[in-house]
Amino acid sequence: MKELLVQKQLFTVEEYMNMELHADYKHEYHDGEIITMPGGTINHSKIGLNVATTLKFRQKGKSCKPFNSDMAIAINDFRYVYPDVSVVCGEPIMGILNKNSIQNPTLIIEVLSEGTASYDSGDKFRKYREIKTLKEYVLIDQESFLVEVFSKLEDNHWDLRVFNQANNIIPLKSIDTEISMQEIYEEVDFEVKN
């Protein structure tokens, strides 16, 4: 019996950008592949909004500005992704090929879901580390009090700090602020089955 070879359809950046302008859903772009972003859960949405709102108020009048999940990050000319929250210090540098993206985040925050947890902590984090301006990467669990903060050190190594108590205060050194577990998980119900 002959095996069928299935070839993936690859798209140019221009085709991706045109599609994204007219799409009902967000898509990430990975070296020619277009990947539909799954919708979030109630807890995922609450956590993302809590973090973005808290950081917006903490950074008022300062040079670092947060963006929500509608802002794409241009990791390079061939990879565009949508983190849950990103923060840019100074003026945003727009993507060269995709003007609806930024390429100089200082801080990136991802809210983990069952379907994206291994990707966010694995391949996606490896790609994020290519961004020269990135100083901190934060992973937030939506099912328990768990926040992991990766901070870039002088020698380009990454340090991990884990916070898993409801009364923890999480320092975000890259933007000279902090956020509490209570602020992150405000109105989040761990009993809700997502």
NORCOR-V49455 format. One record per pair of residues at least 12 apart in sequence whose ideal C-beta (glycine too) atoms are under 7 Angstrom apart, sorted by the first residue. I is the first residue (numbers start at 1). GAP is how many residues later the second one is. Records with the same first field share a line. If there is no record, write none. Layout:
BEGIN
I: GAP, GAP
END
This chain:
BEGIN
8: 25
10: 22, 23
11: 21, 23
13: 16, 64, 65, 84, 85
16: 13, 18
17: 81
19: 15
25: 12
26: 56
28: 52, 53, 54
29: 50, 51
30: 49
31: 47, 48
37: 45
38: 77
40: 73
41: 72, 101, 153
42: 150, 152
43: 99, 145, 149, 151
44: 67, 69, 98
46: 141, 142
47: 64, 93, 95, 137, 138, 141
48: 20, 21, 36, 37, 63
50: 133, 134, 136
51: 34, 58, 128, 133
52: 14, 16, 33
54: 125, 129
55: 30, 32
58: 119
59: 116
63: 26, 27
64: 23, 24, 25, 42, 111
65: 22, 23
66: 19, 21
67: 19, 21
68: 17
69: 13, 14, 15
71: 15, 31
72: 26, 28, 29
73: 13, 28, 29, 32
74: 21, 24, 27, 28, 29
75: 52, 53, 55, 56
76: 54
77: 19, 20
79: 48
80: 18, 21
81: 43
83: 25, 26, 27
84: 25, 26, 27
85: 24
86: 19, 21, 22
87: 18, 19, 20, 88
88: 14, 16, 17, 18
89: 17, 86
92: 12
104: 29
105: 26, 28, 29
106: 27, 28, 29, 68, 69
107: 28, 29, 65, 67, 68
108: 20, 26, 29
109: 29, 31
110: 29
111: 29, 31
112: 27, 28, 29, 30
113: 29
120: 19
121: 18
125: 12
134: 18
135: 16, 17, 39
136: 13, 14, 15, 36, 37, 38
137: 13
140: 44
143: 47
144: 46
145: 19, 20, 21, 36, 40
146: 18
147: 16, 23, 37
148: 12, 14
149: 12, 21
151: 22
163: 18
166: 15
167: 14
168: 13
END
